[in-house]
């Protein structure tokens, strides 16, 4: 298989510097910080580990006199004019949600029509993702900084085509690419979750999928695994157990019950192939690193609704890796 090489090559005395982040979930400010991290940290390449899109639309009712009103984060907001409206739009996007300005009639029609509501969400989500790709094109063209992006389990399949349309972003899901001297495979799927998200496979199917990708690698010892879901029981996958019937948290002895929720298939594939580095997201609250054999596995974590991007800065040589957690 012919591999395309992205990013500057490491030399004998210079490591490849990589910035990784994941799970920005529609936060425009986190995406801008991700795109800017290459220059800020002097990184050779950027890797985004999935879950790009937001989870909901916030309708903003606007009349012919530029007066607007909306319910947002449990509070009623209203005002008039472009400046006040712009502040509300920014606040909604800051929290990873999608603002939609419309008349009262349009809002009511979508509220009562599930099909129209779904189509609207898809339209708004894809428009926002296109604007993110345009920003990456504008900021990184000619910079020499490579950028790799994949979706995650929460993202609909239509997002992939938008990522692929970028002139600078490498859509890396389900592919083997070369990052400097390192081969990298990427996978957006997760093991089953209580939320029944768009990209889930049972553990056997996920293992087969990962195996097919890993078999393409020539030198696993210097490879990077960019796998959205973390390995089971690694400390990178600790989350509050939820009741699958109503998604309420499970308590034991009066406390939320924290359990490992990662993928056994991901753990198995790491144990078998022992890549140099394995990058993960998915479990926002489980920012951590662990050794699985010789492999350094990292979950950068996420705090997207605070406007802060959690990332990890990694320096890679052929057989060594150093890392530092960063946020901004």
DRENLUMLUM-48670 format. One line per 2 residues: number of its first residue (from 1); their letters; for each residue x, y, z of C-alpha. Coordinates in Angstrom, 3 decimals, decimal comma. Each point is the difference from the previous one (the first is absolute). Layout:
BEGIN
NUM) A) X/Y/Z ~ ...
//
This chain:
BEGIN
1) XX) 0,000/0,000/0,000 ~ 1,320/3,438/-0,936
3) XX) -0,063/2,423/2,929 ~ -0,246/3,752/-0,269
5) XX) 2,385/1,788/2,380 ~ -1,340/2,960/1,948
7) XX) 1,924/2,228/2,398 ~ 3,683/0,721/0,338
9) XX) 2,365/-2,929/0,367 ~ 1,700/-0,614/3,326
11) XX) 3,780/0,029/-0,132 ~ 2,637/-1,656/2,130
13) XX) -0,030/2,871/2,511 ~ -3,533/1,354/-0,477
15) XX) -3,159/-1,791/1,016 ~ -3,309/0,279/-1,809
17) XX) -2,200/2,254/2,140 ~ -3,712/-0,891/-0,044
19) XX) -2,959/1,742/1,644 ~ -3,034/-2,199/0,722
21) XX) -3,493/0,941/1,182 ~ -3,440/-1,575/-0,206
23) XX) -3,697/0,468/0,786 ~ -0,565/3,683/-0,790
25) XX) -3,722/-0,714/-0,539 ~ -0,953/3,073/-1,997
27) XX) 2,071/2,527/1,978 ~ 1,204/2,501/-2,577
29) XX) 2,484/1,567/2,398 ~ 1,574/-3,393/0,726
31) XX) 0,319/-0,676/-3,722 ~ 1,717/3,371/-0,543
33) XX) 2,402/-0,792/2,836 ~ 0,680/-3,420/-1,511
35) XX) 0,825/1,501/-3,391 ~ 2,216/2,610/1,681
37) XX) 1,834/-2,525/2,168 ~ 2,472/-0,869/-2,756
39) XX) 1,592/3,427/-0,081 ~ -0,504/0,636/3,728
41) XX) 1,847/-3,147/1,080 ~ 2,305/-0,284/-3,000
43) XX) -1,598/-3,322/-0,941 ~ 0,648/-1,767/-3,280
45) XX) -3,473/-1,534/-0,127 ~ -3,440/0,109/1,602
47) XX) -2,200/-3,038/0,635 ~ -3,701/0,279/0,876
49) XX) -1,390/-3,192/1,516 ~ -3,716/0,366/-0,730
51) XX) -3,391/1,199/1,264 ~ 0,046/3,272/-1,906
53) XX) -3,674/0,838/-0,056 ~ -2,342/1,570/2,536
55) XX) -3,033/-1,612/1,527 ~ -2,875/2,489/-0,382
57) XX) -1,403/3,113/-1,666 ~ -1,020/3,063/2,009
59) XX) -2,838/1,760/-1,878 ~ 0,015/3,807/0,189
61) XX) -3,313/1,623/-0,811 ~ 0,481/3,250/-1,914
63) XX) -2,663/2,411/-1,276 ~ -0,040/2,602/-2,759
65) XX) 1,212/2,676/2,426 ~ 3,221/-1,889/0,889
67) XX) -1,285/-0,914/3,431 ~ 1,036/-3,506/1,036
69) XX) -0,624/-2,430/2,834 ~ 1,287/-3,480/0,889
71) XX) 0,189/-2,561/2,778 ~ 3,604/-0,952/0,602
73) XX) 1,602/-1,928/2,868 ~ -3,169/0,296/2,047
75) XX) -0,227/3,782/-0,345 ~ -2,127/2,328/-2,119
77) XX) 1,978/2,340/-2,252 ~ -1,365/2,895/-2,028
79) XX) 1,254/3,163/-1,635 ~ 0,205/1,837/-3,286
81) XX) 2,528/0,971/-2,626 ~ 2,946/-1,731/-1,608
83) XX) 2,416/0,575/2,869 ~ -2,162/-1,590/2,689
85) XX) -1,007/-2,837/-2,319 ~ 3,638/-0,602/-0,872
87) XX) 0,889/-0,338/3,680 ~ -2,696/-2,649/0,452
89) XX) 1,135/-1,883/-3,123 ~ 3,569/-0,039/1,327
91) XX) -1,136/-1,260/3,415 ~ -1,998/-2,838/-1,559
93) XX) 2,892/-1,080/-2,219 ~ 2,394/0,296/2,950
95) XX) -1,988/-2,763/1,713 ~ 0,123/-2,320/-3,010
97) XX) -3,592/0,618/-1,114 ~ -1,371/1,284/-3,304
99) XX) -1,968/3,275/-0,086 ~ -2,865/0,255/-2,478
101) XX) -1,672/3,372/-0,610 ~ -3,537/-0,296/-1,374
103) XX) -3,537/1,360/0,221 ~ -2,466/-1,245/2,595
105) XX) -1,909/-1,833/-2,738 ~ 3,094/-1,850/-1,234
107) XX) 1,012/-0,987/3,516 ~ -3,482/-1,350/0,760
109) XX) -0,088/-1,957/-3,260 ~ 3,289/-1,730/0,796
111) XX) -1,027/-0,619/3,591 ~ -2,990/-2,063/-1,148
113) XX) 1,580/-1,665/-3,059 ~ 2,654/-2,566/0,932
115) XX) 1,146/-0,499/-3,588 ~ 0,485/3,707/-0,591
117) XX) 1,809/0,295/3,328 ~ 2,443/-2,778/-0,882
119) XX) 0,673/1,499/-3,433 ~ 0,609/3,412/1,541
121) XX) 2,471/-1,384/2,520 ~ 1,920/-1,768/-2,767
123) XX) 0,095/3,183/-2,081 ~ 1,175/2,241/2,841
125) XX) 2,555/-2,528/1,221 ~ 1,546/-0,480/-3,454
127) XX) 0,090/3,744/-0,667 ~ 1,902/0,542/3,242
129) XX) 2,414/-2,853/-0,791 ~ 0,648/1,491/-3,455
131) XX) 0,880/3,301/1,643 ~ 2,485/-1,866/2,225
133) XX) 1,683/-1,560/-3,026 ~ 0,183/3,396/-1,723
135) XX) 1,690/1,419/3,081 ~ 2,590/-2,796/-0,059
137) XX) 0,601/0,628/-3,718 ~ 0,526/3,723/0,604
139) XX) 2,234/-0,328/3,069 ~ 2,165/-2,978/-0,991
141) XX) 0,451/0,267/-3,770 ~ 3,716/0,222/-0,731
143) XX) 0,932/-0,326/3,684 ~ 1,669/-3,410/-0,277
145) XX) -2,172/-1,165/2,908 ~ -1,899/-3,189/-0,810
147) XX) -3,511/-0,424/1,435 ~ -1,797/-3,332/0,362
149) XX) -3,680/-0,123/0,921 ~ -2,480/-2,810/0,492
151) XX) -3,535/-0,185/1,315 ~ -0,974/-1,857/3,172
153) XX) -2,808/-2,303/1,071 ~ -2,383/2,922/0,608
155) XX) 0,454/1,464/-3,491 ~ -2,362/-0,827/-2,886
157) XX) 1,518/-1,511/-3,127 ~ -0,738/3,102/-2,080
159) XX) 2,803/1,822/1,834 ~ 2,691/-2,076/-1,713
161) XX) -0,664/1,472/-3,443 ~ 0,275/3,540/1,416
163) XX) 3,376/-0,780/1,577 ~ 1,209/-1,522/-3,266
165) XX) -0,821/3,198/-1,932 ~ 2,656/2,005/1,861
167) XX) 3,128/0,909/-1,925 ~ 2,328/-0,413/3,005
169) XX) -1,753/-2,383/2,419 ~ 0,827/-3,685/-0,440
171) XX) -3,149/-2,051/0,586 ~ 1,690/-2,927/1,723
173) XX) -2,807/-2,265/1,248 ~ 0,321/-3,631/-1,132
175) XX) 3,306/0,755/-1,709 ~ 3,683/-0,620/0,360
177) XX) 1,979/3,223/-0,415 ~ 3,562/0,961/0,766
179) XX) 0,646/2,788/2,486 ~ 3,611/0,896/-0,555
181) XX) 1,803/-3,340/0,400 ~ -2,887/-1,580/1,947
183) XX) -2,857/-2,037/-1,409 ~ -3,402/0,858/1,496
185) XX) -3,352/-1,786/-0,109 ~ -3,231/1,641/1,155
187) XX) -3,414/-1,326/1,028 ~ -3,114/1,981/0,946
189) XX) -2,072/-2,934/1,296 ~ -0,670/-0,741/3,647
191) XX) -1,214/-3,095/1,775 ~ -3,752/0,096/0,861
193) XX) -1,166/2,872/2,223 ~ -3,314/0,652/1,801
195) XX) -0,582/2,924/-2,377 ~ -0,022/-2,179/-3,157
197) XX) 2,108/2,491/-1,948 ~ 0,468/-0,096/-3,794
199) XX) 3,358/-1,825/-0,050 ~ -0,010/-3,020/2,276
201) XX) 1,092/-3,612/-0,496 ~ -0,142/-2,956/2,334
203) XX) 3,392/-1,028/1,325 ~ 0,507/-2,877/-2,460
205) XX) -0,836/2,160/-3,018 ~ 2,115/2,865/1,321
207) XX) 2,971/-2,319/0,472 ~ -0,297/-1,283/-3,576
209) XX) -0,216/3,566/-1,286 ~ 3,098/1,049/1,950
211) XX) 1,856/-3,136/-1,023 ~ -0,567/0,782/-3,681
213) XX) 1,489/3,466/0,546 ~ 2,920/-1,175/2,123
215) XX) 0,978/-2,663/-2,520 ~ 0,861/2,774/-2,482
217) XX) 2,783/1,356/2,234 ~ 3,561/-0,875/-1,001
219) XX) 1,690/0,915/3,310 ~ -2,344/-0,083/3,022
221) XX) 2,870/0,866/2,365 ~ 0,055/3,604/-1,245
223) XX) -3,710/0,296/-0,857 ~ -2,737/2,264/1,382
225) XX) -3,489/-1,310/0,733 ~ -2,604/2,789/-0,117
227) XX) -3,015/-1,848/1,429 ~ -2,927/2,021/1,310
229) XX) -0,975/-2,398/2,767 ~ 2,572/-0,792/2,734
231) XX) 1,111/-3,511/1,003 ~ -2,022/-1,779/2,664
233) XX) 1,323/0,048/3,560 ~ 2,894/2,337/-0,829
235) XX) -0,974/2,887/2,278 ~ -0,749/2,016/-3,156
237) XX) -3,607/-1,217/-0,051 ~ -1,465/0,704/3,448
239) XX) -3,535/1,434/-0,026 ~ -3,139/-0,002/2,110
241) XX) -2,122/-3,070/-0,643 ~ -3,433/0,817/-1,434
243) XX) -3,276/-1,880/-0,056 ~ -0,572/-1,018/-3,654
245) XX) -3,778/0,429/0,373 ~ -0,094/3,677/0,982
247) XX) 3,709/1,027/-0,102 ~ -0,092/0,968/3,685
249) XX) 3,243/-0,400/1,988 ~ 0,404/-3,182/2,021
251) XX) 0,876/0,531/3,675 ~ 1,693/-2,352/2,438
253) XX) 0,376/0,808/3,699 ~ -1,449/3,431/-0,719
255) XX) 2,622/0,866/-2,610 ~ -0,008/-0,080/-3,815
257) XX) 1,456/-3,333/-1,079 ~ 3,073/0,536/-2,169
259) XX) 0,880/-2,894/-2,312 ~ 2,233/-0,707/-3,029
261) XX) -1,986/0,434/-3,228 ~ 2,687/-0,253/-2,669
263) XX) 0,357/-2,608/-2,698 ~ 1,431/-3,473/0,543
265) XX) 0,658/-0,204/-3,751 ~ 2,108/3,169/0,116
267) XX) 1,980/-1,371/2,916 ~ 0,560/-3,299/-1,801
269) XX) 1,221/1,641/-3,198 ~ 2,439/2,183/1,970
271) XX) 1,296/-3,024/1,909 ~ 0,520/-1,943/-3,219
273) XX) 1,650/2,700/-2,139 ~ 1,717/2,111/2,685
275) XX) 0,115/3,328/-1,873 ~ 2,282/2,747/1,262
277) XX) -2,949/2,278/0,808 ~ -3,765/-0,424/0,349
279) XX) -2,234/3,100/0,095 ~ -3,573/-0,002/1,336
281) XX) -2,958/2,199/0,963 ~ -3,683/-0,902/0,576
283) XX) 0,051/0,072/3,827 ~ 0,326/3,698/0,776
285) XX) 0,610/-0,325/3,728 ~ 2,712/-2,645/-0,280
287) XX) 3,047/2,039/-0,987 ~ 2,868/-2,382/0,674
289) XX) 2,827/-2,047/-1,454 ~ 1,003/-3,628/0,455
291) XX) 2,515/-2,532/-1,207 ~ -1,398/-3,061/-1,730
293) XX) 3,123/-2,014/-0,553 ~ 2,367/2,341/-1,844
295) XX) -2,844/2,186/-1,289 ~ -0,687/3,410/1,513
297) XX) -3,797/0,502/-0,083 ~ -1,402/3,498/0,630
299) XX) -3,473/1,475/0,454 ~ 0,246/3,785/-0,292
301) XX) -3,423/0,534/1,619 ~ -2,493/2,721/-0,902
303) XX) -1,586/3,049/1,593 ~ -1,451/1,444/-3,188
305) XX) -2,948/1,829/1,613 ~ 2,410/2,132/2,034
307) XX) 1,666/1,300/-3,166 ~ 3,286/-1,608/1,070
309) XX) 1,602/-2,559/-2,256 ~ 1,731/-2,893/1,718
311) XX) 2,874/-1,368/-2,015 ~ 3,244/-1,875/0,213
313) XX) 3,275/1,010/-1,597 ~ 2,002/-3,048/-1,071
315) XX) 3,582/-0,229/-1,210 ~ 0,691/-3,123/-2,041
317) XX) 3,167/-1,648/-1,188 ~ 0,131/-3,398/-1,646
319) XX) 0,090/-1,818/3,328 ~ -0,668/2,608/2,665
321) XX) -2,900/2,223/1,017 ~ -0,289/2,883/2,458
323) XX) -3,258/1,759/0,841 ~ -1,373/3,010/1,860
325) XX) -3,643/0,832/0,752 ~ -1,037/3,520/-0,987
327) XX) -3,200/2,022/0,009 ~ -0,950/3,439/-1,158
//
